[in-house]
Amino acid sequence: MHFPSWLLTLFGFATLTSHLHGAETVEHEGGRYHLYRVDKADWARLQLAWLDESGRPLGDFNGLSRQLAARGKKIIFATNAGIYERGPKPCGLTVCAGKELVPLNLQAGDGNFFLKPNGVFYLDDKAGPGVMEAAEFGQSGLKPRLATQSGPLMLRQGVIHPAFQVNSPNKRLRNAVGVRRKDGQIIFAMSDRDDPVKGRVTFHQFTRLFLHLGCEDALYLDGDISSMAVDPKPEVKFTTNTFAGMFFVAE
């Protein structure tokens, strides 16, 4: 979802800051990105959902919104999580509210999910958030409250994925999540859906944004289907989409 102009104020090529805590837009090296930041104090508010109470996929932000409304809550922030297969079912590890719904997937295959190394973003309320290579996570012994597996792993310990090319012609809409090294701030980023030039970025270009933001670890989530909602009105009808896991903050 594109942030409305009344929500944001631009100055130069630096930060486009909203009145809503955590939300902003930045322009960096020719790309425009919408960000949502989750500080340490708000880690417990970040959640991941895939299924409703009956075990059926929520499907998109409309399904998520209906589920939250039934609990007397509303979306403050939402974005799609990792890549999915038919179902929609996440292609890899999915942990929601401490329960593993889909196991870690270390198989070989085609497509972005399987572009090794791929990785896992996780959040443990005590140990904090992190991004690890998938096999590394499997050996870590971590039991996080939430986790999603996707690929490719854009950044690991400050190193850009070896397959990413600086001059790649492959520019697409993309979203990802990173963890800022100095304080564990979680940063969700999506390139601008409405800008056909600045909103289409290469993997290498997108990864450099996370380095610029102070992240040493970042995980690609998905491409052209990606969306981000920030403080939508309660009556909003989201564009129909297909997601598996969705990150969200609610009130």
Beta strands, then each sheet from edge to edge (+ up, - down):
strand 1: 8-9
strand 2: 15-18
strand 3: 23-28
strand 4: 31-38
strand 5: 47-49
strand 6: 75-80
strand 7: 84-85
strand 8: 89-90
strand 9: 94-96
strand 10: 99-102
strand 11: 119-124
strand 12: 128-133
strand 13: 146-150
strand 14: 153-156
strand 15: 159-160
strand 16: 175-180
strand 17: 186-191
strand 18: 215-222
strand 19: 228-230
strand 20: 246-250
sheet 1: 1+ 2- 3+ 4- 17+ 16- 18+ 14- 15+
sheet 2: 5+ 20- 6+ 19-
sheet 3: 7+ 8-
sheet 4: 10+ 9- 13+ 11- 12+
end
